[in-house]
Amino acid sequence: MEEIIMIDYLGQILPALLSGTKMTLSVFFWTLIASVPLGAIVGLGMISKFKPLVWLINFYVWLMRGTPLLLQLIIVFYGLPLMHPFAIVFHDMKRLYSHSF
């Protein structure tokens, strides 16, 4: 009897799980696309002979390693829209992601 209830429950939640999986893979793909070139640029900048560039990149790495990820996300979510009136606003994420698939 419990197995039947479990299978029914899994059948109910499976569409939501698959939708979440699709979103997770999409975010992973776009993060990979953005992070590989950024990492290559930062890596090449670290071996540069131009000392101000090396100092700036070392500061960027120190800042990214030294702050918690949650704090970085809060700054991106709430801080970027405050910096510029035409900046990205993240309040309507459902509408934004509904057109990405």
N, C-alpha and C positions, 0 to 999 in steps of 0.2 A: 504494500500500500504506500509506503514512504517513497519507493522508487518512482511510482507514478506521479506523485506530487512533485518530486524533484524534477522529473522530465518536463512536466507542465510548466513549472517555474522557469526552468532553463529556456523553454520555448518562448516564454513571455519576455525574458530579458535579453535574449540573443540579438534581436535587432538593435537595441541600444548599445550592446557591447560591440557589435560590428561597426556601428556608426562611430563609436569612440575610437576603435582601432583605426578606422579610416582617417580620422582627424589626427591621431597620434602619428601615424605614418606620414601624413602631409606636413605636419610641423617638423618632424625629423628630417624629411627631405629638404625643406627650405632652409632649415638650420645648417644642414650639411653644405648646401650650395653657398651659403653666406660665410660659413666659418672657415672653409678650406682656403679661399683666396685671402681672407683676413689673416689667417695664420701664416700663410706664405709671405705676405707683406710685412707682418711683424717680425717673422724670422729673418727675412732679408735685411730689415732695418736694424736688427740687433747686431749684425755683423758689419754694418756700415762704418765708414771712417769719419762720418760727419757726427761729431760728438753731441750737438744739441738733439739730433734725431735719436741717437742711442739713449740719451737721458730721458727724452719724452716717451719712448717706447718702454724703457724700464719703469717709468712712473706709471704708465698704463697697465703694465703687467702687475706691478705691486698693488695698484688700486683694485684690479679685477680679482686678484688672489686674496686680498685682505678684507674684502667686504662680503658679507653673506649674500647668497643668491636672492633671497627674499627681499633684502634691501634694494638690490639692483632692480628687481622686478617692480617694486613700489616706485622707485624713481622713474623708471620708464613709463609706467602706467599713469602716474599722477604728475610727474615732473615735466615730461616732454610737452604735454598740452599747455602747460603754464608758460613755457619758454617762448613760444611764438604763437601768434593768433591763428596762423594757418597750419599749425602742426597737426599730426594725426591725433584723432580723438578715439579712444578705445571703448567708449560707452556702449556702442551698439555692435558687440562682437558677433551676436547671432546672425545679424543681417550680413556682416562682412564674410563670415565663413559659409553662409548658405549658398554663396555664388562661387565658391572655390572648387566645387566638385562637379 
